[in-house]
Each structure stands twice: as structure tokens, then as C-alpha cells.
Amino acid sequence: MTAPSRLVLWGAYGLVAVIVLGLFATGNVIPALLVIVVALILSAALWPRRVTEAPPDVADYPDMLAELTRSRREIVSAFEIERRRIERDLHDGAQQYIVAASMKLGEASLDVASDSPAGQLLGAAQDDIDRALRALRQTVHGIHPKVLTDLGLEASVRDLGARVPGVQVRCPHPLPKLPQGVVAAGYFFVSEALTNAAKYAPGSAVTVLLACDDTLRISVTDDGPGGAVIRPGHGLSGMRERLAAFGGTLEVSSPAGGPTQLIAAMPLLLNRGESAVAAPTTPEEDA
């Protein structure tokens, strides 16, 4: 019922009250009682009844959950497919052209004296191409590191930590087999978190913790000055949005004076019957 309708209804109640009081004052008790009865009947008929939608059948919940999981897995897979396509295009396309240009410059420099102006220009161009090739290879490696495919998330994160002084990586329990999209999301979260720590808390000790049940949880903690907040359009906001795309979350704890802790939680998006428990290794596998 809208606000004007309520005002009209309450105004009618007031008018009925005045009439009833007037009838009682003049000794017309029976007419007053009749007015009250009629008012109650009309009120019951006119007062809006709350209409509620029937809740979904409980039996449908498993199917609804399975459909939600399937759609989110497709989102994660789409991100991973696109990432690998970009990696392949850079490796097989742009990188090959740069390599070919570098070889042609090398051949041309053989016919020119190295101390001549032309030779020096060719040498400088060769150096520029070599730097461009190294930068491109680093970019390709960053899009989808080979160690991520070959050795999994824990080894990849340890590889990241080994490149930055003061980083300690802990994984108390073996991680189960994870969807590739979740593995990539976890890896790039750690990579970006370590970059932020190096930028805003240089020289601080950093601890990376990996744990998993039905959700992959990764925390990155540094003992820097603190004060990190999520601001729209900045790094932490981008992290949160990328995790939210498939149901993940980002928590930030960063009081003034530190420490700063970033906690990412990424659902494994398990289908029915899939387990989040890592299979035990046999002595043969360990060997």
C-alpha cells in the first residue's frame, strides 16, 4: 500500500471514531455499535494482505548450486583460454618477427665496419632489439609461467618467492588437484601482492601462506608500515574484482603501523563427487 492510500485509510478511521463518539454522546448506543461493526468489516476487506512468493522447492537447491558452479567454472575457463591464446600469439607471432629482425641486423652488420657510423647505428639497433626480445619473453612468461603448468601452484609460488628477498612461503598441507583457472588466479594474486609489498613496504619480511579445503585460501602478510586500503581504480580494487568474477573474495587488514595482510579466498568450483582432499602419494611417486 502506498503512503497516500494509508493516509486515506487512517483518515477514514478518524472519521468513524468521531461519528461513534457522537452517537455515544447522544445516547445512540446501538447505531454506534453498528457503525463499529461495519468499519471493522470494511477494514478487513480493504487492508492489504502481504503477498509472498513461494520459496523454491528445497529439492531444486542441488541443481541450482550445480548450475551456479558450472557457470562460474565456464567464466574461469574462458579467462584461462584467453590468457593462453594471448601467450601463444605473442610466442608464435611477435616473438618470431623480432628474432627474424635480429638475425637480419646481425647479417647486415657483418658487411659494415663496426666503428663506422653505420656500424654503430646497426649495433645500437641490435641492442634495442635484444632488449625488446627479453622484455617480450618476460611478458610471455608472466602471462602463463611454464612452471605453473609443469609443477603446480605451490612450486610456482615458491619460485616467485625465491626471486624476492625476505619472502617465506608456507604450505602446511599438500594442495589437491586444482582447476587451471583457480591455479592461475592464485598465482597472479601472489605475484601482484608481492609487487605491492615491494613497492609500499620495501625491505619488509613477507610471508605467503597457502591452504585449501573446498576453497583455496592464500594470505600474503608483510611487516611494513600498514595503511593499505581498497580504492576504486587502484591495485587492490582490481584484485578484488578479478577474484569476484568467479565467486572469490579479498580481505584486507592493514592498520597504521602494520602489518598488512591480504587474504584471497577462491572457491574450487567442485562438481558433485569431486574431492578437495589431496590424494596421498605412494613411496613410488615420492621416489
Buried (B, 14 or more C-beta within 10 A) or exposed (E): EEEEEEEEBEEBEEEBEEBBEEBEEEEBEEBBEEBBEEBEEEEEEEEEEEEEEEEEEEEEEEEEEEEEBEEBBEBBBEBBEEBBEBBEEBBEEBBEEBEEBBEEBEEBBEEBEEEEEEBBEBBEBBEEBEEBBEEBBEBBEEBBBEBBEEEBBBBBBBBBBEEEEBBEBBBEEEBBEBBBBBBBBBBBBBBBBBEBBBEBBEEBBBBBBBBBEEBBBBBBBBBBBBEBEBEEEEBBBBBBEBBEBBBBBBEBEBEEEBBBBBBBBBBBBBEEEEEBEEEEEEEEEEE
